[in-house]
Every structure is written in structure tokens, then in C-alpha cells.
Amino acid sequence: MFAFATPLQMGSGGFLYWAIIFFVLAIVAAAVGARGVAGISMEIARIFVLIFIILAVVALLL
């Protein structure tokens, strides 16, 4: 009966993983001097972190 709740909880971890990947990419791009790539990577990482937080709160409430 509660097996349907696990995909929501399991899927939220992927957003945090990709947020960390894009954050590291942004740091490397900023160190190299590619400010445009760094800015875009940070925006993508920020969006993924926000999605992760929203899904984590929803998963805790359900």
C-alpha cells in the first residue's frame, strides 16, 4: 500500500546530485575564467537545489 510513496522519496536525491555537479562545474569554470559558463552553471545548480528542497518537504509531509 505504501509502495507508491517510495518513487517520490527516491527521485529527490537525483536533484541534489546534479546540483553538486553543476556547482563544481561552476567553480572550475570560474577558476578558468569562463564567467558565462560559471553563471549559468550556478543558476542551474540553484534551481536543482530549490527543486530538491521542495520535493524533500513534500516527501516529509506525505
Backbone hydrogen bonds, N-H to C=O, Kabsch-Sander energy under -0.5 kcal/mol:
donor,donor_aa,acceptor,acceptor_aa,energy
4,F,1,M,-0.5
5,A,2,F,-1.4
6,T,3,A,-0.6
9,Q,5,A,-1.3
10,M,6,T,-2.9
11,G,7,P,-2.2
12,S,8,L,-0.9
13,G,10,M,-0.7
14,G,11,G,-0.7
15,F,11,G,-0.5
16,L,12,S,-0.9
17,Y,13,G,-1.8
18,W,14,G,-2.3
19,A,15,F,-2.1
20,I,16,L,-2.1
21,I,17,Y,-2.0
22,F,18,W,-2.5
23,F,19,A,-2.0
24,V,20,I,-2.4
25,L,21,I,-2.3
26,A,22,F,-2.1
27,I,23,F,-2.1
28,V,24,V,-2.5
29,A,25,L,-2.6
30,A,26,A,-2.4
31,A,27,I,-2.1
32,V,28,V,-1.9
33,G,29,A,-1.6
34,A,29,A,-2.2
35,R,33,G,-1.6
38,A,34,A,-2.0
39,G,35,R,-2.3
40,I,36,G,-2.2
41,S,37,V,-2.4
42,M,38,A,-2.2
43,E,39,G,-1.9
44,I,40,I,-2.3
45,A,41,S,-2.5
46,R,42,M,-2.4
47,I,43,E,-2.2
48,F,44,I,-2.4
49,V,45,A,-2.3
50,L,46,R,-2.2
51,I,47,I,-2.4
52,F,48,F,-2.4
53,I,49,V,-2.6
54,I,50,L,-2.4
55,L,51,I,-2.7
56,A,52,F,-2.5
57,V,53,I,-2.4
58,V,54,I,-2.4
59,A,55,L,-2.5
60,L,56,A,-2.0
61,L,57,V,-1.8
62,L,58,V,-1.6
